[in-house]
């Protein structure tokens, strides 16, 4: 229905049609007292002999009250002749953007109330009924189109859902309406090394020179026009960025001259934005001991490489491949080194050369950087120590020196001081918020703090505005606590269960809201959640990253899976091995063991050194 209008009331004497329109005027009152036997077949399409007159009674219906005349006069229906039956069709717009709506208005010279007819509007292009009114002399319908030129026509005809092949009482003029659309694609793959081209191609729904339009490609951040094409249905552009990062482009159709589209110059169809990514990669090399032992290597790309010919490779300084290549966003491997081993490592994004004679010759040789088509590489990285820490509902201490309370219990029970401590920013349930005494003690012990926001309904994790509101509240408390810009703050996304059933529906919009609110406040977004592939959090996060890959480049994942059983001291903590989310985001935190509720009542964690902790 057109906005604000109701559908035309049904007429029990006529077949119901699955395309109601709106009667713009109240149906005329008839003097009919006749009823229709439902067992009788529908009335045949009425007709009148040439030069004769139509009488409703002769067709088995009550007489029509009157012919509605624009001048206000009327005449008995029994005196109507074929030339008295006229219908006109108009549309409120003739050119629209993809997905826009027009209002079609059919006006009949005769009120069809009490007659065997209906006013019907058809899309001739698709041979479909789009609106029908079995009463009144006017019928309106709203129609939403996609792309292309559509032709519409109205009839006064016996009720039918099929395009009349003949027998209509009146046929209107044809009305043409054009919907313009433009789409944009990026070449596959949509990733490349810095300094290499990525091609974007826009597709218009029609040959633009014939309709007085041009195709334009724009920068999605600045809206600046990058190129345009005045002819054809496609327009392509190759973009080169000298450094890593994502670049979003969108396409529009623009009138060549507003004068060519008087009254319609505001029709500017636009595509959604499409991103190309110029690759970057980071490598973290960490060990549980200060020197030597097992080194865990984690390389993270700024794009998901699955579905591309590119993979992540990790090499030692000498060029030895560590682990297997990964056609993904992250790649992990480990290697054992001696206590005095000065080993360094690097990660690269590259394609294996498998084509041509050279590719055939190299296929069976060991993989080295020289045998790869390298897109981007890290500098050599020396292993650093994995950080060991805890998180708790309870305060770490009530003493600014940290000499009493839970902090000292942890030191005693686990054989060492934590490198960081996760604490709630605000008071929630029976968990007190982070206190000035805890902040002071962290400063004394040079301990990092991992701030956590949980002051909300844990099931309410849907919607952009919800995520944004949580981020705004968290940032406000962070400022009050003196947490500087650049620190990370984690949003607590619990596993689905009786306490938080809504987390089974955590959605991309909520996760984006948290990201945007955090970064707007100059903090870094951290997500505490289940990174296991197939989990509700993983599905929501990967959907978001697929739509906005740039968001993963400043976001951090703190996974609580797998959750281990056992008894670990600081010295015997497991190697860093969280379940990998597989689609972007720095996975730099792992809660590897939950508290059993005993003393000390803390969960235990590991973090890579680049997790943005706060050091008061």
Wavefront OBJ file of the C-alpha trace (Angstrom):
o trace
v 0.000 0.000 0.000
v 1.107 3.583 -0.545
v 2.174 5.149 2.739
v -0.789 6.237 4.844
v -3.424 4.481 2.702
v -5.505 1.396 3.332
v -6.302 -1.426 0.933
v -9.516 -1.243 -1.033
v -12.326 -3.177 0.688
v -13.070 -6.540 -0.884
v -16.235 -7.057 -2.892
v -17.881 -10.368 -1.997
v -19.412 -10.599 -5.455
v -16.006 -10.640 -7.159
v -13.062 -13.063 -6.990
v -10.391 -12.128 -4.439
v -7.118 -10.955 -5.984
v -3.680 -11.378 -4.421
v -2.602 -7.832 -5.267
v -4.717 -5.328 -3.360
v -4.571 -1.664 -4.242
v -5.867 1.364 -2.391
v -9.148 3.024 -3.299
v -8.432 6.723 -3.256
v -12.113 7.606 -2.927
v -15.003 6.103 -0.991
v -16.857 3.599 -3.221
v -20.115 4.907 -4.603
v -23.258 3.647 -2.920
v -25.351 1.301 -5.025
v -29.017 0.403 -4.756
v -28.215 -3.252 -5.275
v -29.960 -5.817 -3.154
v -28.778 -8.742 -5.236
v -26.676 -11.509 -3.813
v -24.304 -13.830 -5.589
v -24.618 -17.583 -5.247
v -21.078 -18.810 -4.423
v -21.749 -21.980 -6.374
v -22.072 -20.049 -9.608
v -19.004 -19.646 -11.842
v -17.422 -16.185 -12.059
v -19.082 -13.834 -14.436
v -17.677 -13.692 -17.928
v -15.848 -10.609 -19.078
v -18.557 -8.208 -20.134
v -18.634 -6.737 -23.574
v -20.907 -4.488 -25.569
v -21.724 -4.580 -29.260
v -20.187 -1.859 -31.322
v -22.290 1.231 -31.139
v -24.554 -0.353 -28.516
v -24.991 0.286 -24.818
v -24.032 -1.758 -21.771
v -26.613 -2.605 -19.123
v -25.368 -4.170 -15.938
v -28.604 -6.062 -15.498
v -28.078 -7.783 -18.827
v -24.788 -9.187 -17.513
v -26.429 -10.577 -14.396
v -25.458 -7.720 -12.037
v -27.283 -4.897 -10.354
v -27.262 -1.624 -12.252
v -24.364 0.751 -11.801
v -25.422 3.819 -9.843
v -23.827 6.330 -12.157
v -20.941 7.246 -14.347
v -18.659 9.545 -12.357
v -18.009 12.634 -14.425
v -15.105 15.040 -13.774
v -17.529 17.920 -14.201
v -19.670 16.603 -11.375
v -22.589 15.433 -13.490
v -23.665 11.846 -13.787
v -25.608 9.661 -16.117
v -27.292 6.314 -15.663
v -25.035 3.326 -16.283
v -27.608 1.861 -18.608
v -26.832 4.610 -21.085
v -23.040 4.029 -21.133
v -21.431 3.061 -24.435
v -17.946 1.562 -25.010
v -16.456 4.993 -25.612
v -17.540 6.012 -22.103
v -15.138 3.476 -20.558
v -11.737 5.071 -20.149
v -8.860 4.553 -17.726
v -5.694 6.623 -17.308
v -2.478 5.647 -15.515
v 0.145 7.916 -13.951
v 3.312 7.388 -11.864
v 4.653 9.908 -9.372
v 8.222 9.366 -10.639
v 9.747 8.223 -13.897
v 13.404 7.654 -12.904
v 14.463 6.160 -9.562
v 17.423 4.564 -7.869
v 17.624 0.805 -7.276
v 15.189 -0.283 -4.578
v 13.110 2.920 -4.601
v 9.322 2.999 -4.633
v 6.836 4.671 -6.974
v 3.097 5.173 -6.599
v 1.017 4.117 -9.597
v -2.414 5.744 -9.849
v -5.122 4.368 -12.193
v -8.287 6.456 -12.675
v -11.347 5.040 -14.386
v -14.137 7.047 -15.982
v -16.585 4.652 -14.332
v -16.885 3.645 -10.687
v -16.536 -0.145 -10.756
v -18.495 -0.609 -7.507
v -21.516 -2.765 -8.221
v -20.201 -3.792 -11.644
v -18.523 -7.073 -12.626
v -15.224 -5.256 -13.172
v -12.121 -4.149 -11.331
v -9.490 -1.524 -11.950
v -6.209 -3.411 -12.298
v -2.602 -2.357 -12.849
v -0.087 -4.685 -14.525
v 3.677 -4.645 -14.972
v 3.910 -5.488 -18.671
v 7.647 -6.114 -18.403
v 7.060 -9.004 -16.015
v 3.427 -9.793 -17.022
v 2.358 -9.583 -13.392
v -0.566 -7.983 -11.587
v 0.697 -5.334 -9.158
v -2.524 -3.737 -7.920
v -6.291 -4.259 -8.140
v -9.365 -2.495 -6.779
v -12.848 -4.002 -7.075
v -14.517 -0.799 -5.889
v -14.267 2.936 -6.605
v -13.029 4.656 -9.738
v -9.385 4.967 -8.624
v -6.715 2.476 -7.655
v -3.301 3.254 -6.193
v -0.428 0.906 -5.468
v 3.163 1.326 -4.302
v 5.719 -0.557 -6.395
v 9.381 -1.114 -5.514
v 11.721 -1.953 -8.370
v 15.289 -3.095 -8.728
v 16.887 -2.226 -12.055
v 15.746 -1.746 -15.621
v 12.922 -0.082 -17.552
v 9.440 -1.294 -16.635
v 6.235 -0.617 -18.540
v 2.915 -0.411 -16.691
v -0.685 -0.355 -17.950
v -4.098 -0.259 -16.266
v -7.311 -2.018 -17.301
v -10.965 -1.998 -16.433
v -11.566 -5.704 -16.666
v -13.290 -8.647 -15.034
v -11.149 -9.536 -11.975
v -8.108 -11.523 -13.108
v -4.502 -12.081 -12.051
v -3.403 -12.823 -15.615
v -2.467 -10.162 -18.115
v -5.630 -9.623 -20.190
v -5.243 -10.960 -23.710
v -8.515 -9.326 -24.771
v -11.969 -8.564 -23.511
v -11.017 -5.652 -21.282
v -13.537 -2.855 -21.026
v -10.840 -0.170 -21.127
v -7.046 -0.032 -21.460
v -4.930 2.866 -20.260
v -1.892 4.563 -21.659
v 1.459 2.876 -20.979
v 3.726 4.375 -18.325
v 7.456 3.708 -18.438
v 9.477 3.826 -15.197
v 13.233 3.323 -15.071
v 15.155 2.053 -12.058
v 18.868 2.786 -12.204
v 21.367 0.668 -10.324
v 25.122 0.352 -9.983
v 27.225 -2.369 -8.388
v 30.896 -2.605 -7.541
v 33.249 -5.578 -7.335
v 36.929 -5.918 -6.556
v 39.189 -8.319 -8.374
v 39.782 -11.728 -6.836
v 41.809 -11.819 -4.708
v 41.075 -8.442 -3.161
v 44.450 -8.412 -1.383
v 47.904 -7.471 -2.626
v 51.264 -6.440 -1.317
v 52.049 -2.739 -0.832
v 52.868 -1.054 -4.131
v 50.831 -3.566 -6.158
v 47.503 -2.846 -7.904
v 44.003 -3.893 -6.910
v 41.296 -3.414 -9.540
v 37.767 -2.194 -8.818
v 35.019 -2.492 -11.460
v 31.610 -0.818 -11.372
v 28.642 -2.190 -13.334
v 25.702 0.017 -14.357
v 22.240 -1.362 -15.073
v 22.154 0.392 -18.469
v 24.474 1.900 -21.048
v 24.989 5.248 -19.332
v 25.540 7.453 -22.403
v 22.047 6.571 -23.660
v 20.363 7.835 -20.503
v 22.569 10.876 -19.859
v 24.463 9.490 -16.871
v 28.058 8.584 -16.034
v 29.622 5.991 -13.726
v 31.790 7.413 -10.941
v 34.102 5.691 -8.432
v 34.644 7.412 -5.087
v 36.843 7.075 -2.034
v 34.564 5.853 0.777
v 36.398 7.841 3.450
v 36.714 11.252 1.809
v 33.948 10.885 -0.826
v 36.458 12.233 -3.365
v 35.825 11.155 -6.950
v 38.650 8.945 -8.200
v 37.563 8.310 -11.793
v 34.493 8.255 -14.036
v 33.251 6.782 -17.325
v 30.696 8.481 -19.603
v 29.998 5.495 -21.845
v 29.286 1.803 -21.503
v 28.025 -0.275 -18.605
v 31.342 -0.779 -16.774
v 34.035 1.419 -15.328
v 37.302 0.036 -13.917
v 40.149 1.484 -11.912
v 43.376 -0.012 -10.571
v 44.465 1.447 -7.257
v 47.964 1.210 -5.795
v 48.788 1.934 -2.169
v 52.448 2.243 -1.175
v 51.805 1.014 2.382
v 49.629 -1.589 4.045
v 46.014 -1.015 4.995
v 42.477 -1.241 3.630
v 40.935 1.177 1.133
v 37.164 1.261 0.603
v 35.599 2.400 -2.695
v 31.981 2.940 -3.754
v 30.358 3.651 -7.121
v 27.544 5.996 -8.148
v 25.555 6.927 -11.237
v 25.493 10.684 -11.757
v 23.548 12.786 -14.305
v 25.804 14.180 -17.013
v 23.885 17.433 -16.717
v 21.072 18.313 -14.315
v 19.309 20.008 -17.227
v 18.906 16.624 -18.879
v 16.978 15.373 -15.862
v 14.811 18.280 -14.849
v 12.863 17.272 -11.771
v 14.842 14.049 -11.448
v 18.401 15.288 -10.994
v 18.444 13.984 -7.412
v 18.503 10.383 -8.618
v 21.995 9.239 -7.697
v 22.130 5.437 -7.359
v 25.020 4.216 -5.238
v 26.647 0.870 -4.601
v 27.794 -0.361 -1.252
v 31.438 0.186 -0.380
v 33.951 -2.502 -1.355
v 37.402 -2.828 0.207
v 40.765 -3.804 -1.130
v 43.497 -4.654 1.365
v 47.210 -4.013 0.994
v 48.834 -6.638 3.126
v 50.672 -6.369 6.383
v 51.811 -9.022 8.830
v 53.036 -9.116 12.423
v 54.961 -11.867 14.163
v 55.005 -12.580 17.885
v 57.695 -14.918 19.186
v 57.291 -15.787 22.859
v 58.644 -18.257 25.364
v 57.604 -19.285 28.874
v 61.141 -18.806 30.150
v 63.497 -15.869 29.951
v 65.861 -17.609 27.552
v 65.740 -20.857 25.650
v 63.096 -23.553 25.731
v 60.021 -23.709 23.486
v 59.295 -20.629 21.420
v 55.715 -20.114 20.288
v 55.421 -18.193 17.042
v 52.173 -16.492 16.002
v 51.905 -14.547 12.733
v 48.841 -12.374 12.104
v 47.856 -10.891 8.739
v 45.547 -7.923 8.243
v 43.322 -9.935 5.875
v 41.838 -13.405 5.674
v 43.922 -15.251 3.073
v 41.593 -18.247 2.757
v 40.310 -18.469 -0.790
v 43.409 -16.701 -2.123
v 46.644 -18.192 -3.518
v 48.533 -16.560 -0.629
v 49.636 -18.117 2.647
v 51.542 -17.165 5.783
v 55.013 -18.691 6.145
v 57.233 -18.509 9.245
v 60.989 -18.825 8.779
v 64.069 -18.814 10.950
v 66.764 -16.261 10.222
v 68.615 -18.900 8.194
v 65.565 -19.467 5.966
v 64.310 -22.720 7.499
v 60.514 -23.093 7.384
v 58.982 -23.425 10.874
v 55.727 -25.368 10.891
v 53.364 -25.514 7.920
v 52.112 -22.596 5.782
v 48.671 -21.270 6.700
v 46.069 -20.115 4.184
v 44.273 -18.065 6.866
v 44.519 -14.904 8.950
v 46.769 -16.341 11.637
v 49.478 -18.973 11.673
v 51.091 -20.596 14.691
v 54.126 -22.816 15.091
v 56.688 -23.614 17.770
v 60.350 -24.510 17.894
v 62.757 -25.444 20.702
v 65.924 -23.421 21.124
v 68.820 -23.643 23.552
v 69.350 -21.251 26.483
v 71.995 -19.264 24.606
v 70.448 -19.537 21.169
v 70.270 -16.098 19.493
v 67.666 -17.262 16.976
v 65.427 -14.760 15.270
v 62.358 -15.347 13.133
v 60.333 -13.650 10.424
v 56.938 -14.170 8.815
v 55.995 -13.537 5.197
v 52.836 -13.539 3.116
v 53.586 -15.175 -0.200
v 52.390 -17.442 -2.967
v 54.198 -20.622 -3.885
v 55.534 -20.460 -7.424
v 53.895 -23.420 -9.116
v 53.440 -22.277 -12.717
v 55.840 -22.475 -15.638
v 59.091 -24.367 -15.897
v 60.519 -22.637 -12.826
v 57.469 -23.560 -10.762
v 57.697 -27.178 -11.849
v 61.363 -27.295 -10.920
v 60.784 -25.699 -7.505
v 57.717 -27.697 -6.538
v 59.570 -30.569 -4.909
v 62.327 -28.485 -3.316
v 62.245 -27.287 0.326
v 60.346 -24.017 0.759
v 62.567 -20.998 1.317
v 61.827 -17.258 0.991
v 63.764 -17.170 -2.288
v 61.368 -19.716 -3.811
v 58.231 -17.734 -2.976
v 56.428 -14.801 -4.563
v 56.670 -12.672 -1.414
v 54.098 -9.890 -0.956
v 55.136 -8.581 2.437
v 57.493 -9.605 5.238
v 58.199 -8.768 8.863
v 61.525 -7.744 10.261
v 63.458 -10.371 12.201
v 61.915 -10.900 15.648
v 63.633 -12.070 18.833
v 61.582 -14.227 21.235
v 60.152 -12.502 24.295
v 58.615 -14.019 27.384
v 54.914 -14.920 27.514
v 53.147 -12.894 30.199
v 51.461 -14.856 32.976
v 48.546 -13.404 34.859
v 45.212 -13.854 36.558
v 41.752 -12.318 36.500
v 39.320 -12.140 39.358
v 35.926 -10.973 40.504
v 37.415 -9.945 43.846
v 39.755 -7.034 44.369
v 43.444 -7.903 44.123
v 44.196 -5.984 47.315
v 42.909 -3.322 49.676
v 46.440 -2.141 50.385
v 48.110 0.349 47.973
v 51.377 -1.518 48.530
v 49.818 -4.877 47.596
v 51.368 -6.508 50.651
v 48.115 -8.157 51.759
v 45.011 -9.756 50.317
v 44.427 -11.766 47.144
v 47.609 -10.523 45.478
v 49.829 -12.118 48.141
v 47.743 -15.327 48.044
v 48.424 -15.622 44.307
v 52.145 -15.023 44.742
v 52.312 -17.710 47.399
v 50.081 -20.305 45.685
v 51.459 -19.968 42.159
v 55.116 -19.418 42.967
v 55.478 -15.922 41.542
v 53.935 -12.522 41.012
v 51.480 -12.097 38.121
v 52.620 -10.010 35.176
v 49.075 -8.688 34.783
v 45.685 -8.795 36.503
v 42.245 -8.686 34.857
v 39.646 -6.681 36.822
v 36.170 -5.269 36.250
v 36.039 -1.531 35.690
v 32.674 -1.122 37.413
v 30.870 -2.835 40.271
v 28.785 -5.718 38.947
v 26.712 -8.254 40.899
v 28.942 -9.188 43.875
v 32.136 -8.063 42.130
v 33.505 -4.668 43.199
v 34.891 -2.360 40.559
v 38.587 -1.586 40.174
v 39.718 0.480 43.170
v 42.380 3.186 43.617
v 44.232 0.846 46.023
v 44.520 -1.812 43.284
v 45.776 0.742 40.779
v 48.395 1.965 43.252
v 49.517 -1.627 44.041
v 49.860 -2.407 40.325
v 52.167 0.589 40.012
v 54.263 -0.557 42.971
v 54.684 -4.068 41.518
v 55.003 -2.951 37.885
v 52.036 -5.147 37.084
v 49.792 -4.615 34.108
v 46.017 -4.270 34.467
v 43.592 -5.759 31.946
v 40.383 -3.701 32.376
v 37.115 -5.610 31.808
v 33.663 -4.131 31.202
v 30.720 -6.241 32.437
v 28.223 -3.724 33.831
v 25.315 -4.887 31.646
v 22.867 -7.684 30.918
v 25.128 -10.444 29.607
v 22.345 -11.647 27.296
v 21.959 -8.224 25.682
v 24.680 -8.506 23.050
v 22.731 -7.573 19.931
v 22.586 -4.319 18.017
v 25.037 -1.572 17.146
v 23.610 0.964 19.584
v 23.873 -1.547 22.433
v 27.570 -2.166 21.774
v 28.186 1.559 21.353
v 26.425 2.367 24.634
v 28.519 -0.196 26.523
v 31.705 1.234 25.029
v 30.688 4.760 25.992
v 30.035 3.684 29.587
v 33.316 1.735 29.768
v 35.320 4.625 28.343
v 33.763 7.034 30.833
v 34.844 4.845 33.763
v 38.286 4.357 32.217
v 38.802 8.109 32.062
v 37.676 8.424 35.682
v 40.230 5.755 36.687
v 43.020 7.554 34.835
v 43.508 4.902 32.157
v 45.420 6.596 29.332
v 44.548 6.523 25.654
v 45.964 3.530 23.792
v 45.177 1.002 26.517
v 42.874 -1.925 25.778
v 39.507 -2.569 27.427
v 37.799 -5.967 27.176
v 34.078 -6.525 26.786
v 32.953 -9.679 28.583
v 31.036 -11.981 26.183
v 30.221 -15.083 28.190
v 29.361 -18.502 26.685
v 25.650 -19.227 26.078
v 23.980 -20.880 29.037
v 21.332 -20.495 31.705
v 22.918 -17.290 33.014
v 23.409 -15.651 29.595
v 21.170 -17.373 27.005
v 21.244 -14.338 24.725
v 24.928 -14.736 23.954
v 23.992 -17.480 21.515
v 22.882 -14.601 19.279
v 25.784 -12.186 19.604
v 25.705 -10.269 16.345
v 28.216 -8.379 14.171
v 26.463 -5.061 14.792
v 27.025 -5.330 18.562
v 30.699 -6.176 18.075
v 31.125 -3.236 15.698
v 29.411 -0.915 18.164
v 31.958 -1.878 20.835
v 34.819 -1.361 18.386
v 33.610 2.023 17.189
v 32.870 3.298 20.686
v 36.255 2.221 22.006
v 38.278 3.650 19.140
v 36.290 6.908 19.208
v 37.350 7.271 22.848
v 40.970 6.435 21.858
v 41.025 3.049 23.586
v 41.673 -0.317 21.917
v 38.835 -2.862 21.751
v 39.405 -6.276 23.328
v 36.847 -9.082 23.126
v 36.715 -11.771 25.823
v 34.902 -14.678 24.184
v 35.012 -18.205 22.848
v 37.279 -18.133 19.780
v 36.512 -21.759 18.912
v 35.385 -22.047 15.254
v 31.613 -22.452 15.157
v 30.948 -20.707 18.479
v 28.405 -17.877 18.561
v 31.108 -15.276 19.199
v 33.342 -16.637 16.446
v 30.474 -16.589 13.929
v 29.539 -13.020 14.799
v 33.135 -11.812 14.739
v 34.027 -13.496 11.448
v 30.878 -12.121 9.802
v 31.872 -8.621 10.915
v 35.452 -8.994 9.677
v 34.228 -10.275 6.319
v 32.216 -7.054 5.921
v 34.813 -4.710 7.457
v 38.274 -6.316 7.377
v 39.906 -3.107 8.616
v 38.255 -3.528 12.029
v 40.402 -6.567 12.797
v 43.587 -4.552 12.506
v 43.114 -2.734 15.812
v 41.089 -5.353 17.710
v 42.265 -7.976 20.188
v 40.829 -11.369 21.133
v 41.059 -12.849 24.629
v 39.909 -16.468 24.310
v 38.650 -18.606 27.171
v 38.931 -21.854 25.223
v 40.318 -24.395 25.607
v 39.839 -24.344 29.363
v 42.316 -26.757 30.927
v 42.063 -28.916 34.019
v 45.007 -29.432 36.296
v 47.210 -27.539 38.665
v 49.613 -25.083 37.053
v 52.139 -22.884 38.751
v 53.597 -19.831 37.086
v 56.670 -21.858 36.125
v 54.665 -24.805 34.797
v 52.109 -22.800 32.825
v 51.200 -24.408 29.488
v 52.510 -23.220 26.164
v 50.425 -20.481 24.609
v 47.760 -22.404 22.650
v 44.274 -20.831 22.617
v 41.707 -21.955 20.084
v 42.287 -19.782 17.017
v 39.378 -17.736 15.736
v 40.699 -17.964 12.175
v 39.426 -14.733 10.638
v 41.259 -11.698 11.977
v 41.993 -9.823 15.154
v 45.092 -10.108 17.322
v 44.575 -13.191 19.468
v 46.903 -12.173 22.259
v 45.099 -13.390 25.400
v 44.144 -16.816 26.731
v 42.301 -17.690 29.918
v 43.525 -21.267 30.177
v 42.106 -22.316 33.557
v 38.999 -21.280 35.479
v 38.890 -20.781 39.216
v 37.538 -23.696 41.201
v 36.283 -21.283 43.864
v 39.045 -22.242 46.237
v 41.811 -20.044 47.627
v 43.041 -18.081 45.812
v 39.811 -17.531 43.823
v 41.284 -16.429 40.479
v 41.294 -17.570 36.853
v 44.716 -17.954 35.257
v 45.767 -16.441 31.944
v 48.561 -15.968 29.453
v 49.085 -13.052 27.118
v 51.464 -12.146 24.365
v 53.558 -9.099 25.098
v 51.734 -6.959 22.525
v 48.361 -7.177 24.283
v 47.695 -3.488 25.133
v 47.711 -3.756 28.936
v 47.614 -0.732 31.213
v 50.692 -0.201 33.370
v 49.802 2.432 35.998
l 1 2 3 4 5 6 7 8 9 10 11 12 13 14 15 16 17 18 19 20 21 22 23 24 25 26 27 28 29 30 31 32 33 34 35 36 37 38 39 40 41 42 43 44 45 46 47 48 49 50 51 52 53 54 55 56 57 58 59 60 61 62 63 64 65 66 67 68 69 70 71 72 73 74 75 76 77 78 79 80 81 82 83 84 85 86 87 88 89 90 91 92 93 94 95 96 97 98 99 100 101 102 103 104 105 106 107 108 109 110 111 112 113 114 115 116 117 118 119 120 121 122 123 124 125 126 127 128 129 130 131 132 133 134 135 136 137 138 139 140 141 142 143 144 145 146 147 148 149 150 151 152 153 154 155 156 157 158 159 160 161 162 163 164 165 166 167 168 169 170 171 172 173 174 175 176 177 178 179 180 181 182 183 184 185 186 187 188 189 190 191 192 193 194 195 196 197 198 199 200 201 202 203 204 205 206 207 208 209 210 211 212 213 214 215 216 217 218 219 220 221 222 223 224 225 226 227 228 229 230 231 232 233 234 235 236 237 238 239 240 241 242 243 244 245 246 247 248 249 250 251 252 253 254 255 256 257 258 259 260 261 262 263 264 265 266 267 268 269 270 271 272 273 274 275 276 277 278 279 280 281 282 283 284 285 286 287 288 289 290 291 292 293 294 295 296 297 298 299 300 301 302 303 304 305 306 307 308 309 310 311 312 313 314 315 316 317 318 319 320 321 322 323 324 325 326 327 328 329 330 331 332 333 334 335 336 337 338 339 340 341 342 343 344 345 346 347 348 349 350 351 352 353 354 355 356 357 358 359 360 361 362 363 364 365 366 367 368 369 370 371 372 373 374 375 376 377 378 379 380 381 382 383 384 385 386 387 388 389 390 391 392 393 394 395 396 397 398 399 400 401 402 403 404 405 406 407 408 409 410 411 412 413 414 415 416 417 418 419 420 421 422 423 424 425 426 427 428 429 430 431 432 433 434 435 436 437 438 439 440 441 442 443 444 445 446 447 448 449 450 451 452 453 454 455 456 457 458 459 460 461 462 463 464 465 466 467 468 469 470 471 472 473 474 475 476 477 478 479 480 481 482 483 484 485 486 487 488 489 490 491 492 493 494 495 496 497 498 499 500 501 502 503 504 505 506 507 508 509 510 511 512 513 514 515 516 517 518 519 520 521 522 523 524 525 526 527 528 529 530 531 532 533 534 535 536 537 538 539 540 541 542 543 544 545 546 547 548 549 550 551 552 553 554 555 556 557 558 559 560 561 562 563 564 565 566 567 568 569 570 571 572 573 574 575 576 577 578 579 580 581 582 583 584 585 586 587 588 589 590 591 592 593 594 595 596 597 598 599 600 601 602 603 604 605 606 607 608 609 610 611 612 613 614 615 616
